[in-house]
Amino acid sequence: YRIAPLQLFERNGGLYLFATVVKYGDVRMQAVERIRELKIEDETFVPPKDFDAGKLLSTAFGLTYDDPIELKVWFSAGSARYVKERKWAEVQSFADQADGSTILEMKTSGWYEVKRWLLSFGTEAKLLEPEALRLDLAAEISAMKDVY
């Protein structure tokens, strides 16, 4: 399909491209290594006035930027130090607990990536909010029990 390239960027060792998909008129992210064929046209285009790659990337947890999620996550004392060493989102704060654990509050996007990230902590993390994501995690964990 035809695209209007906007911005190349690197993330987690991969090269990506923000581009307007001409057929749909919206900005999407493309993994450069998935592009099988490229044909440069003489046609020109005007980038969307509100396009800001930096802003889009600053609100994404990983590579996915979509509806905002406000998270509240408890991390055990064993994981607290690691979690506090990194900037996970543009808007985040920590509330240290007396037992050495911490509660991270952040606003980000990327439901699927956040879900995978939380699962990677196992019992060292507990999602407190939002309830919908907590239920999604519980369903995933229940399904995992059937696999193992």
N, C-alpha and C positions, 0 to 999 in steps of 0.2 A: 504494500500500500504506500501511498505517497505521504511523506512527512515534511515538515518545515523545521529543520534543526534549530535549537535555541541555545543549548549550553552542554558542553561535555563536562563530566566530573568523575572523580575517583571516589569509591567507597568500599571499604573492606577488601581492598585488593582488586576490585573489578572496575572496569571503565564503563560509564553509563552516559546516556544522552537524554536530555529533556528535549522533547520535540512536540510540535503540534501535529496531530494526526488530521490531515486535511479533510478526510471523509466525515469525521466527527466534530472537528473544530475544537477539541480539547487538548490540553497538555498531558502527555504521558511520558513515562520513563521507559527507555529502551536499554537493554543490556547490549553493548556493542558487539560482544562475541557471538550474539545470536543473529546478527545481520548477515545474511548469506550472500546478498547481492546488493550493490549500490549503483544507482545511475544518477548522475548529476544533471539536473535540468537547467534551462536558461531562465525559467520562471522565478520571479522574486516574490517575497512575502513580507508582511509587516508583523513583527512579533507582538503578542498581546501586551497591551499597555500595563496590565497588572502583573505581568510575569516577573517573579523575583526568585531565582534559583536558590539564593542564600536563605531566604525566608522559608521556602518550601522544605529545604533540607534541615533547617534548624528545628522544625516542628516534627520531623519524622524520627521515630525511634531507631530504625535501621534504614531501610530503603523505602519503606512504605509510608506515604503521606496520605492521610485520609481524614475522616472525622476525628476531631480531638477526643482524647480520653483523659480524664482526671483520675490518677491512680493514687492509692494509699496502700503501701506494702510494708509489712513488718519483716525485718531480717534478723536472724539470730546473731548473738554476740560473735560467733565464729565467722559469719559472713559480713558483718557490719563494716569492718575495716576495709575490706575489698570494695564493697558497694560505695562507701563514702569517698574512696580515692578517685572515682570517675565521675565525669559529668554525663549524665544519662539523657538529660533534656535541658532545653533552654531555661525552662521554669521548673525548679526543683528545690526542695528543702528537706532537711533531716531533723528528726526529733529523737535525740539520744535518750535511751531508757536506763533506769538504775541498774539493770542486770547486764548492761553492755550491748544489748540489742539496739536497733534503731528503726525508726519508721520513716520511710521515704515517701514524700508526696511530690508528684510531678504531673505536668501536663504535657502530653505528647500525642502521637498518632501511630497507627500501625498495629491494629488489634492482633493480627496473626503473629507478628514478630514479638510483640510484648508477651503474648501467651507462651510462645516457645522459650523466651528468655526466663519467664517466671518458672516454667517447668524445669529449666536447667538447674535451678537451685534446690529442687527436691523439697525436703522438710525444713530447709534452712530459710525458706521464705513463705509468707502467708499473705495472700492478697486480701486486704480488708475492704477495699472499694475499687471499682464499681461492682455492684452485685451481679450484673449480667455477665461480666467477664469471670467472676468467681464461679458462677454456675457453669459457664463454658469450660473452665479449668476442671471442675469436679466431674463433668461428663467425660472429658478427655482422659482423666486419671482412671475413671471407672472402666472405660473402654480399654485402656492399657492393661488393666488387670486381666482381662480376657485374652489378651495377646500373650502375656507371660504366665 
